């Protein structure tokens, strides 16, 4: 088995939490549609459909090109510079947000017209 580190992926970085780090700290409207995890440092950010798109912003600013889904039942990885999806290794737990966490979330921050605010 090849034990060399994969570029942009750390097998020891744990998730930064169970919600978008920036949304929860007050950056932007404070809610998200889906969550993405940085495969290099564990940063949890909101997806590109979300109003603030924090996961992609983190990838660009930190130079961490690989993200993975942080949604229950999803196990894909995405390389932001090549724009390619791929299967990657198992990262440290947890593998996703809590299954009971609503989508979008957090419920008390999501506006009634949330679908008018997402990127398609």
N, C-alpha and C positions, 0 to 999 in steps of 0.2 A: 504494500500500500504506500502511496506517495503522501508523505507528511509535510511537504513544503507548504508554507502559507499561501493562500490564494490572494492575489492582489485585490485590495479593497474589502477583504473579509477577515474579521477577527473571530476566532473560535472561543474567545474568553470574554468579549464585551457583552454585558447584560443590558437589557432595555432600561431606558431612563425613567420609565414609569408606565402607566396604563392609558395615558392620554397624550395629546400633542403638548410637548413641553412649552412651546411659545404661546399657544392659545391659552393654556392654563395659567401662564404668567402674565396675561393681559395684553399680548401682542395681537392686534387685529380684533375681529369681532368675538373671538373666544370660543368658537365651536368648529367642528369638523364633520366631514362625511365619513371618510375611512382613514385608517392610520397606516403609516409606513415606518419601517425600522431601518436605520443606517446599519449596514452589515459590518461596518468597520468600528464604530464607537458605541452603537446601541441607542443613539438618539431617536426618539419617537417624535414624528412630525405628521402633520395632516397631508392628505393626498392632493393631487392636482385638481380634483373636482371641488375641493374645499375652498372657501373664500381666500384664505391666506397662503395656501400652497407651501407650508413650512418645510416639508420633507425635501422637496426639490431645491428650495432656497438653501437648506443646510448642505445638501450634496454639492452645490456650486461654491458656497462660501468656505466650507471646510475642505473641499477637494476630496470628498469621500464619494466615489462614483457608484457604489453598489447599494441599492435599497432592496428590501424585501417586504412583503405584506406583513402587517401585524393584525390581520383579521382572522377570526376563527375559520379553520378549514382551508386556508390558502397557504401555499408553500412555495410560491414563485419568487425568483430574484430578478432584478432588472439592473442592467449596466447603463447608467445615464449618458455616458459619452458615446457608446455604440448604439444605444437605443434597442438593445436586445434583451429578451427574457431568457432565463436559463434556470436549470435546477441546481441548487447549491447545497451546502452541508447543513446539518442541523446546528443551529446556534443555541446558546444557553437559554434556558427557560426564564420567563414564560415565552411561549411561542406566539401568543396573540393577546389582544385586549381581553378582558373578562367577557365571556359569551353573553352575560346578562346586561352588559353595557349597551345602551340604546344606540341606534344609528339613525340620524346623526346624533352627536353628543357634544358636550353634556346637555342633558335635557333642559336644564334651567336657562341655558344660553341660546338655544336654537330658536330663531324667530318662526312665527307661524307660516310665513311665506318663504321658508328656507330654500325651496326649489328655485326661486327667482334669483338666488344669490350664488348658485354653484356654477362652476366652469364646466362646460361640456366639450 
